[in-house]
Amino acid sequence: QVQLVESGGGLVQAGGSLRLSCAASGRTVSTYTMGWFRQAPGKEREFVAAINRGTITTYYADSVKGRFTISRDNAENTVYLQMNSLKIEDTAVYYCAAKWVTVPTILRKQWEYDYWGQGTQVTVSS
């Protein structure tokens, strides 16, 4: 079992930055694909970014490309989401997700992930 705990959310003005962290425990997640998703009020959960187990490949939703950066520190068993140039529409609960994979794989669908964190709220104000 893998436990994921997100942190780093908060209230920020538009144009500002936040860095989310996802700390994993229970197992080493170096062999896991890790992803970030978000869910805004009244909307479905959507894919934000993913990073494969080899840390070579990343993938982003078009809405955050160029503004968000996903990274991982396998020694710390932690995944990060650096969010810059935040917009009001980035307001959502952000979730970290993990999936054990045998080969480097990018996953973009919710159902592909086995483990989820409890989420952290990000609110962007004008």
Contacts in CASP RR format, 6 or more apart in sequence:
PFRMAT RR
TARGET T0000
AUTHOR 0000-0000-0000
METHOD contacts of the structure
MODEL  1
QVQLVESGGGLVQAGGSLRLSCAASGRTVSTYTMGWFRQAPGKEREFVAA
INRGTITTYYADSVKGRFTISRDNAENTVYLQMNSLKIEDTAVYYCAAKW
VTVPTILRKQWEYDYWGQGTQVTVSS
1 26 0 8 1.000
1 27 0 8 1.000
1 115 0 8 1.000
2 24 0 8 1.000
2 25 0 8 1.000
2 26 0 8 1.000
2 27 0 8 1.000
2 29 0 8 1.000
2 32 0 8 1.000
2 98 0 8 1.000
2 114 0 8 1.000
2 115 0 8 1.000
3 24 0 8 1.000
3 25 0 8 1.000
3 26 0 8 1.000
3 115 0 8 1.000
3 117 0 8 1.000
4 22 0 8 1.000
4 23 0 8 1.000
4 24 0 8 1.000
4 96 0 8 1.000
4 97 0 8 1.000
4 98 0 8 1.000
4 115 0 8 1.000
4 116 0 8 1.000
4 117 0 8 1.000
5 22 0 8 1.000
5 23 0 8 1.000
5 25 0 8 1.000
5 117 0 8 1.000
5 118 0 8 1.000
6 20 0 8 1.000
6 21 0 8 1.000
6 22 0 8 1.000
6 94 0 8 1.000
6 95 0 8 1.000
6 96 0 8 1.000
6 117 0 8 1.000
6 118 0 8 1.000
6 119 0 8 1.000
6 120 0 8 1.000
7 20 0 8 1.000
7 21 0 8 1.000
7 23 0 8 1.000
7 120 0 8 1.000
8 18 0 8 1.000
8 19 0 8 1.000
8 20 0 8 1.000
8 21 0 8 1.000
8 120 0 8 1.000
9 18 0 8 1.000
9 20 0 8 1.000
9 94 0 8 1.000
9 120 0 8 1.000
9 121 0 8 1.000
9 122 0 8 1.000
10 18 0 8 1.000
10 120 0 8 1.000
10 121 0 8 1.000
10 122 0 8 1.000
10 123 0 8 1.000
11 123 0 8 1.000
11 124 0 8 1.000
11 125 0 8 1.000
12 18 0 8 1.000
12 86 0 8 1.000
12 122 0 8 1.000
12 123 0 8 1.000
12 124 0 8 1.000
12 125 0 8 1.000
13 86 0 8 1.000
13 124 0 8 1.000
13 125 0 8 1.000
13 126 0 8 1.000
14 86 0 8 1.000
14 87 0 8 1.000
14 88 0 8 1.000
14 124 0 8 1.000
14 125 0 8 1.000
14 126 0 8 1.000
15 84 0 8 1.000
15 85 0 8 1.000
15 86 0 8 1.000
15 87 0 8 1.000
15 124 0 8 1.000
16 84 0 8 1.000
16 85 0 8 1.000
16 86 0 8 1.000
16 124 0 8 1.000
17 82 0 8 1.000
17 83 0 8 1.000
17 84 0 8 1.000
17 85 0 8 1.000
17 86 0 8 1.000
18 83 0 8 1.000
18 86 0 8 1.000
18 122 0 8 1.000
19 80 0 8 1.000
19 81 0 8 1.000
19 82 0 8 1.000
19 83 0 8 1.000
20 36 0 8 1.000
20 80 0 8 1.000
20 81 0 8 1.000
20 83 0 8 1.000
20 94 0 8 1.000
20 96 0 8 1.000
20 120 0 8 1.000
20 122 0 8 1.000
21 78 0 8 1.000
21 79 0 8 1.000
21 80 0 8 1.000
22 34 0 8 1.000
22 36 0 8 1.000
22 78 0 8 1.000
22 79 0 8 1.000
22 80 0 8 1.000
22 81 0 8 1.000
22 96 0 8 1.000
22 117 0 8 1.000
23 76 0 8 1.000
23 77 0 8 1.000
23 78 0 8 1.000
24 32 0 8 1.000
24 77 0 8 1.000
24 78 0 8 1.000
24 79 0 8 1.000
24 98 0 8 1.000
25 77 0 8 1.000
28 74 0 8 1.000
28 77 0 8 1.000
29 72 0 8 1.000
29 74 0 8 1.000
29 77 0 8 1.000
29 79 0 8 1.000
29 98 0 8 1.000
30 53 0 8 1.000
30 74 0 8 1.000
30 77 0 8 1.000
31 53 0 8 1.000
31 100 0 8 1.000
31 101 0 8 1.000
31 102 0 8 1.000
32 53 0 8 1.000
32 98 0 8 1.000
32 99 0 8 1.000
32 100 0 8 1.000
32 101 0 8 1.000
33 50 0 8 1.000
33 51 0 8 1.000
33 52 0 8 1.000
33 53 0 8 1.000
33 98 0 8 1.000
33 99 0 8 1.000
33 101 0 8 1.000
33 104 0 8 1.000
33 105 0 8 1.000
33 106 0 8 1.000
33 107 0 8 1.000
33 113 0 8 1.000
34 50 0 8 1.000
34 51 0 8 1.000
34 70 0 8 1.000
34 72 0 8 1.000
34 79 0 8 1.000
34 96 0 8 1.000
34 97 0 8 1.000
34 98 0 8 1.000
35 47 0 8 1.000
35 48 0 8 1.000
35 49 0 8 1.000
35 50 0 8 1.000
35 51 0 8 1.000
35 70 0 8 1.000
35 79 0 8 1.000
35 96 0 8 1.000
35 97 0 8 1.000
35 98 0 8 1.000
35 107 0 8 1.000
35 113 0 8 1.000
36 48 0 8 1.000
36 49 0 8 1.000
36 50 0 8 1.000
36 70 0 8 1.000
36 79 0 8 1.000
36 81 0 8 1.000
36 94 0 8 1.000
36 95 0 8 1.000
36 96 0 8 1.000
36 97 0 8 1.000
37 45 0 8 1.000
37 46 0 8 1.000
37 47 0 8 1.000
37 48 0 8 1.000
37 94 0 8 1.000
37 95 0 8 1.000
37 97 0 8 1.000
37 110 0 8 1.000
38 45 0 8 1.000
38 46 0 8 1.000
38 48 0 8 1.000
38 90 0 8 1.000
38 92 0 8 1.000
38 93 0 8 1.000
38 94 0 8 1.000
38 95 0 8 1.000
38 122 0 8 1.000
39 45 0 8 1.000
39 46 0 8 1.000
39 92 0 8 1.000
39 93 0 8 1.000
39 95 0 8 1.000
40 89 0 8 1.000
40 91 0 8 1.000
40 92 0 8 1.000
41 92 0 8 1.000
43 92 0 8 1.000
45 95 0 8 1.000
45 110 0 8 1.000
46 61 0 8 1.000
47 61 0 8 1.000
47 108 0 8 1.000
47 109 0 8 1.000
47 110 0 8 1.000
48 60 0 8 1.000
48 61 0 8 1.000
48 64 0 8 1.000
48 68 0 8 1.000
48 81 0 8 1.000
48 94 0 8 1.000
49 58 0 8 1.000
49 59 0 8 1.000
49 60 0 8 1.000
49 61 0 8 1.000
49 64 0 8 1.000
49 68 0 8 1.000
49 69 0 8 1.000
49 70 0 8 1.000
49 81 0 8 1.000
50 58 0 8 1.000
50 59 0 8 1.000
50 70 0 8 1.000
50 106 0 8 1.000
50 107 0 8 1.000
50 108 0 8 1.000
51 57 0 8 1.000
51 58 0 8 1.000
51 59 0 8 1.000
51 70 0 8 1.000
51 71 0 8 1.000
51 72 0 8 1.000
51 79 0 8 1.000
51 106 0 8 1.000
52 58 0 8 1.000
52 101 0 8 1.000
52 104 0 8 1.000
52 105 0 8 1.000
52 106 0 8 1.000
53 101 0 8 1.000
53 103 0 8 1.000
53 104 0 8 1.000
53 105 0 8 1.000
54 104 0 8 1.000
55 71 0 8 1.000
55 72 0 8 1.000
55 74 0 8 1.000
56 104 0 8 1.000
57 104 0 8 1.000
57 106 0 8 1.000
58 69 0 8 1.000
58 70 0 8 1.000
58 106 0 8 1.000
59 106 0 8 1.000
59 108 0 8 1.000
60 66 0 8 1.000
60 68 0 8 1.000
60 70 0 8 1.000
63 89 0 8 1.000
64 83 0 8 1.000
64 90 0 8 1.000
67 83 0 8 1.000
67 84 0 8 1.000
67 85 0 8 1.000
67 86 0 8 1.000
68 81 0 8 1.000
68 82 0 8 1.000
68 83 0 8 1.000
68 84 0 8 1.000
69 80 0 8 1.000
69 81 0 8 1.000
69 82 0 8 1.000
69 84 0 8 1.000
70 79 0 8 1.000
70 80 0 8 1.000
70 81 0 8 1.000
70 82 0 8 1.000
71 79 0 8 1.000
71 80 0 8 1.000
71 82 0 8 1.000
72 78 0 8 1.000
72 79 0 8 1.000
72 80 0 8 1.000
73 79 0 8 1.000
73 80 0 8 1.000
79 96 0 8 1.000
81 94 0 8 1.000
83 90 0 8 1.000
83 122 0 8 1.000
86 122 0 8 1.000
86 124 0 8 1.000
87 124 0 8 1.000
88 124 0 8 1.000
88 125 0 8 1.000
88 126 0 8 1.000
89 124 0 8 1.000
90 122 0 8 1.000
90 124 0 8 1.000
91 122 0 8 1.000
91 123 0 8 1.000
91 124 0 8 1.000
92 121 0 8 1.000
92 122 0 8 1.000
93 119 0 8 1.000
93 120 0 8 1.000
93 121 0 8 1.000
93 122 0 8 1.000
94 119 0 8 1.000
94 120 0 8 1.000
94 121 0 8 1.000
94 122 0 8 1.000
95 116 0 8 1.000
95 117 0 8 1.000
95 118 0 8 1.000
95 119 0 8 1.000
96 116 0 8 1.000
96 117 0 8 1.000
96 119 0 8 1.000
97 110 0 8 1.000
97 113 0 8 1.000
97 115 0 8 1.000
97 116 0 8 1.000
97 117 0 8 1.000
98 113 0 8 1.000
98 114 0 8 1.000
98 115 0 8 1.000
98 116 0 8 1.000
99 105 0 8 1.000
99 107 0 8 1.000
99 112 0 8 1.000
99 113 0 8 1.000
99 114 0 8 1.000
99 115 0 8 1.000
100 114 0 8 1.000
101 107 0 8 1.000
107 113 0 8 1.000
END
